[in-house]
């Protein structure tokens, strides 16, 4: 499943990128097969990732330590699921 999020991180992109790198080493790396995290400037970020286990993502994001990290670093974002299907006609 493709996941997209957009939001802000008051602590800055570098802090969020470091957290992603650490989390991808384990545990996220077990169920996120690819991702792109982008700095949009002014503390705005967006990310696209392929998640193979949505239940694991939900459990990870709702873990009290993760919720606390978001609060401590001013991370606020909205998550969207994206389903990519084959076109029914050529474009």
C-alpha positions, 0 to 999 in steps of 0.5 A, spaced: 500 500 500 502 506 498 502 511 503 503 519 503 504 524 508 504 531 509 506 535 515 511 540 519 516 538 524 518 544 528 525 541 530 527 541 523 528 536 517 534 534 519 531 531 526 526 528 522 531 525 517 535 522 522 529 519 526 527 515 519 534 513 518 534 510 525 527 507 524 528 504 517 534 500 520 529 497 524 523 496 525 520 500 519 525 497 514 521 490 515 515 493 512 517 499 508 520 497 502 521 504 499 520 511 501 522 518 499 522 523 504 522 531 502 524 537 505 519 542 502 522 548 506 519 552 512 519 546 516 514 542 511 515 535 509 512 530 505 513 523 504 511 517 500 512 510 502 510 503 500 508 499 506 507 492 506 504 491 513 499 496 515 497 493 521 505 494 523 505 501 521 498 503 525 501 499 531 508 503 530 505 510 529 500 509 535 506 507 540 506 511 546 514 513 545 512 515 537 506 519 540 511 522 545 517 523 539 512 527 535 509 532 541 516 533 543 519 535 536 512 538 534 511 533 528 504 534 525 502 531 519 496 528 515 497 521 512 493 518 506 493 512 503 494 511 495 491 506 491 495 505 484 491 502 479 492 500 471 489 505 467 483 503 463 485 506 457 491 509 454 493 516 455 
